[in-house]
Amino acid sequence: MKLFYNPASPFVRKVLVTAIECQVEAQINKEPLALTPVSPSDALNADNPLGKIPALVLDNGSTLFDSRVICEYLNQLGGGTLFPNDDSRWQALRRQSIADGMCDAGVLVRYETFVRPEERQWDHWINNQKDKFRRATALLESEVSGFGDTIDIGTLSVAIALDYIDFRYSDESWRNQCPALAAWHQSISTRPSLAQTMPKDLA
Protein backbone atom coordinates (compact mmCIF):
# COMPACT_ATOMS: atom_id res chain seq x y z
CA MET A 1 0.00 0.00 0.00
CA LYS A 2 1.10 3.58 -0.62
CA LEU A 3 0.35 6.42 1.78
CA PHE A 4 0.57 10.02 0.60
CA TYR A 5 1.86 11.68 3.74
CA ASN A 6 3.50 14.64 5.42
CA PRO A 7 4.86 14.17 8.97
CA ALA A 8 3.53 17.57 10.01
CA SER A 9 -0.10 16.61 9.35
CA PRO A 10 -2.05 15.47 12.44
CA PHE A 11 -4.41 13.51 10.19
CA VAL A 12 -1.53 11.65 8.57
CA ARG A 13 -0.11 11.01 12.02
CA LYS A 14 -3.38 9.44 13.14
CA VAL A 15 -3.06 6.97 10.26
CA LEU A 16 0.56 6.19 11.16
CA VAL A 17 -0.32 5.71 14.83
CA THR A 18 -3.16 3.39 13.86
CA ALA A 19 -0.86 1.40 11.58
CA ILE A 20 1.64 0.93 14.40
CA GLU A 21 -1.04 0.02 16.94
CA CYS A 22 -2.52 -2.54 14.54
CA GLN A 23 0.89 -3.86 13.45
CA VAL A 24 0.42 -3.16 9.75
CA GLU A 25 2.96 -0.35 9.33
CA ALA A 26 5.35 -2.66 7.46
CA GLN A 27 2.74 -2.99 4.70
CA ILE A 28 2.72 0.76 4.00
CA ASN A 29 5.11 2.64 1.73
CA LYS A 30 5.15 6.35 2.54
CA GLU A 31 5.10 8.87 -0.31
CA PRO A 32 6.23 12.24 1.11
CA LEU A 33 4.34 15.26 -0.14
CA ALA A 34 4.60 19.00 0.54
CA LEU A 35 1.12 20.37 0.03
CA THR A 36 -0.91 23.54 0.61
CA PRO A 37 -4.24 24.71 -0.83
CA VAL A 38 -2.31 26.83 -3.34
CA SER A 39 0.29 24.20 -4.27
CA PRO A 40 -1.62 21.06 -5.29
CA SER A 41 -0.03 17.79 -6.35
CA ASP A 42 -0.92 16.22 -9.69
CA ALA A 43 0.13 12.80 -8.41
CA LEU A 44 -2.15 13.07 -5.40
CA ASN A 45 -5.04 14.50 -7.42
CA ALA A 46 -4.88 11.47 -9.72
CA ASP A 47 -5.60 9.20 -6.76
CA ASN A 48 -7.69 11.53 -4.61
CA PRO A 49 -9.78 14.09 -6.50
CA LEU A 50 -10.09 16.13 -3.29
CA GLY A 51 -6.33 16.67 -3.34
CA LYS A 52 -5.98 16.07 0.40
CA ILE A 53 -3.77 13.92 2.60
CA PRO A 54 -3.78 11.34 3.96
CA ALA A 55 -4.73 9.16 1.02
CA LEU A 56 -4.02 5.43 1.03
CA VAL A 57 -3.65 3.64 -2.30
CA LEU A 58 -4.47 -0.03 -1.81
CA ASP A 59 -2.75 -2.92 -3.58
CA ASN A 60 -5.75 -3.27 -5.90
CA GLY A 61 -5.30 0.33 -7.08
CA SER A 62 -8.27 1.84 -5.27
CA THR A 63 -7.76 4.75 -2.87
CA LEU A 64 -9.12 5.39 0.60
CA PHE A 65 -9.50 8.86 2.15
CA ASP A 66 -9.86 10.59 4.66
CA SER A 67 -8.09 9.68 7.94
CA ARG A 68 -11.23 8.30 9.59
CA VAL A 69 -11.88 5.85 6.77
CA ILE A 70 -8.21 4.87 6.49
CA CYS A 71 -7.86 4.28 10.22
CA GLU A 72 -10.91 2.06 10.37
CA TYR A 73 -9.64 0.10 7.37
CA LEU A 74 -6.21 -0.43 8.95
CA ASN A 75 -7.81 -1.42 12.23
CA GLN A 76 -9.85 -4.09 10.44
CA LEU A 77 -6.86 -5.17 8.34
CA GLY A 78 -4.73 -5.75 11.42
CA GLY A 79 -7.46 -7.13 13.64
CA GLY A 80 -7.09 -4.15 15.97
CA THR A 81 -9.32 -2.99 18.79
CA LEU A 82 -9.19 0.78 18.28
CA PHE A 83 -12.83 0.90 17.13
CA PRO A 84 -14.95 -0.71 19.86
CA ASN A 85 -17.89 -2.88 18.87
CA ASP A 86 -19.95 -2.19 22.01
CA ASP A 87 -21.61 1.00 23.28
CA SER A 88 -18.20 2.53 24.03
CA ARG A 89 -17.77 2.91 20.25
CA TRP A 90 -19.82 6.11 20.29
CA GLN A 91 -17.68 7.70 22.99
CA ALA A 92 -14.54 6.77 21.03
CA LEU A 93 -15.95 8.26 17.81
CA ARG A 94 -17.12 11.38 19.66
CA ARG A 95 -13.64 11.94 21.07
CA GLN A 96 -12.19 11.42 17.61
CA SER A 97 -14.56 14.09 16.29
CA ILE A 98 -13.54 16.56 19.00
CA ALA A 99 -9.87 15.94 18.25
CA ASP A 100 -10.35 16.17 14.49
CA GLY A 101 -12.16 19.48 14.95
CA MET A 102 -9.24 20.81 16.99
CA CYS A 103 -6.85 19.76 14.23
CA ASP A 104 -9.07 21.25 11.52
CA ALA A 105 -8.99 24.61 13.30
CA GLY A 106 -5.25 24.38 13.87
CA VAL A 107 -4.53 23.57 10.24
CA LEU A 108 -6.75 26.42 9.02
CA VAL A 109 -4.88 28.89 11.23
CA ARG A 110 -1.60 27.50 9.90
CA TYR A 111 -2.73 28.13 6.32
CA GLU A 112 -3.93 31.62 7.19
CA THR A 113 -0.70 32.63 8.92
CA PHE A 114 1.85 30.71 6.84
CA VAL A 115 0.40 30.63 3.32
CA ARG A 116 -1.71 33.78 3.04
CA PRO A 117 0.21 37.05 2.63
CA GLU A 118 0.46 38.92 5.93
CA GLU A 119 -1.46 41.96 4.66
CA ARG A 120 -4.42 39.72 3.82
CA GLN A 121 -4.59 37.82 7.10
CA TRP A 122 -7.76 38.23 9.15
CA ASP A 123 -6.99 38.35 12.88
CA HIS A 124 -10.63 38.00 13.96
CA TRP A 125 -10.99 34.82 11.90
CA ILE A 126 -7.71 33.45 13.28
CA ASN A 127 -8.80 34.07 16.86
CA ASN A 128 -12.17 32.43 16.25
CA GLN A 129 -10.43 29.32 14.94
CA LYS A 130 -8.11 29.22 17.94
CA ASP A 131 -11.10 29.58 20.24
CA LYS A 132 -12.38 26.27 18.85
CA PHE A 133 -9.45 24.30 20.18
CA ARG A 134 -9.44 26.34 23.40
CA ARG A 135 -13.07 25.42 24.06
CA ALA A 136 -12.34 21.82 23.11
CA THR A 137 -9.48 21.52 25.60
CA ALA A 138 -11.74 22.95 28.31
CA LEU A 139 -14.35 20.29 27.48
CA LEU A 140 -11.73 17.54 27.52
CA GLU A 141 -10.47 18.76 30.89
CA SER A 142 -13.96 18.19 32.29
CA GLU A 143 -14.09 14.68 30.82
CA VAL A 144 -10.54 13.37 31.11
CA SER A 145 -11.15 11.68 34.45
CA GLY A 146 -13.27 9.18 32.51
CA PHE A 147 -10.49 8.30 30.05
CA GLY A 148 -8.72 5.93 32.42
CA ASP A 149 -6.28 3.68 30.57
CA THR A 150 -8.45 3.49 27.46
CA ILE A 151 -6.53 3.19 24.21
CA ASP A 152 -8.82 3.60 21.22
CA ILE A 153 -9.25 5.85 18.22
CA GLY A 154 -10.73 8.53 20.46
CA THR A 155 -8.02 8.81 23.07
CA LEU A 156 -5.23 8.49 20.52
CA SER A 157 -6.83 11.24 18.43
CA VAL A 158 -7.02 13.53 21.47
CA ALA A 159 -3.32 12.99 22.20
CA ILE A 160 -2.48 13.74 18.56
CA ALA A 161 -4.56 16.93 18.58
CA LEU A 162 -2.85 18.21 21.72
CA ASP A 163 0.56 17.48 20.20
CA TYR A 164 -0.40 19.41 17.09
CA ILE A 165 -1.38 22.44 19.17
CA ASP A 166 1.99 22.22 20.90
CA PHE A 167 3.77 21.82 17.55
CA ARG A 168 2.23 24.80 15.79
CA TYR A 169 1.09 27.03 18.68
CA SER A 170 3.59 26.65 21.50
CA ASP A 171 2.40 29.92 23.01
CA GLU A 172 -0.97 28.37 23.84
CA SER A 173 -1.15 27.77 27.60
CA TRP A 174 -3.69 24.95 27.63
CA ARG A 175 -1.78 23.05 30.33
CA ASN A 176 -2.27 25.91 32.79
CA GLN A 177 -6.02 25.79 32.32
CA CYS A 178 -6.24 22.00 31.99
CA PRO A 179 -3.94 20.33 34.56
CA ALA A 180 -5.76 16.98 34.57
CA LEU A 181 -5.68 16.82 30.77
CA ALA A 182 -1.99 17.76 30.84
CA ALA A 183 -1.21 14.91 33.26
CA TRP A 184 -3.12 12.41 31.12
CA HIS A 185 -1.37 13.66 27.99
CA GLN A 186 2.06 13.26 29.59
CA SER A 187 1.20 9.67 30.49
CA ILE A 188 -0.20 8.55 27.14
CA SER A 189 2.62 10.27 25.24
CA THR A 190 5.03 7.53 26.34
CA ARG A 191 3.12 5.05 24.18
CA PRO A 192 5.48 3.90 21.39
CA SER A 193 3.03 4.64 18.55
CA LEU A 194 2.85 8.27 19.67
CA ALA A 195 6.50 8.67 20.67
CA GLN A 196 7.65 7.39 17.27
CA THR A 197 5.44 9.73 15.23
CA MET A 198 5.87 13.17 16.78
CA PRO A 199 5.00 15.87 14.23
CA LYS A 200 7.78 17.57 12.28
CA ASP A 201 8.06 19.59 9.12
CA LEU A 202 8.99 17.69 5.98
CA ALA A 203 12.73 18.03 5.39
Stockholm file with secondary structure:
# STOCKHOLM 1.0

chainA/1-203         MKLFYNPASPFVRKVLVTAIECQVEAQINKEPLALTPVSPSDALNADNPLGKIPALVLDNGSTLFDSRVICEYLNQLGGGTLFPNDDSRWQALRRQSIADGMCDAGVLVRYETFVRPEERQWDHWINNQKDKFRRATALLESEVSGFGDTIDIGTLSVAIALDYIDFRYSDESWRNQCPALAAWHQSISTRPSLAQTMPKDLA
#=GR chainA/1-203 SS CEEEECTTCHHHHHHHHHHHHTTCGGGCEEEECCCBTTBCCHHHHHHCTTCCSCEEECTTSCEECSHHHHHHHHHHHTTCCSSCSSTHHHHHHHHHHHHHHHHHHHHHHHIIIIISCGGGCCHHHHHHHHHHHHHHHHHHHHHGGGTTTCCSHHHHHHHHHHHHHHHHCTTCCHHHHCHHHHHHHHHHTTSHHHHTTCCCCCC
#=GC SS_cons         CEEEECTTCHHHHHHHHHHHHTTCGGGCEEEECCCBTTBCCHHHHHHCTTCCSCEEECTTSCEECSHHHHHHHHHHHTTCCSSCSSTHHHHHHHHHHHHHHHHHHHHHHHIIIIISCGGGCCHHHHHHHHHHHHHHHHHHHHHGGGTTTCCSHHHHHHHHHHHHHHHHCTTCCHHHHCHHHHHHHHHHTTSHHHHTTCCCCCC
//
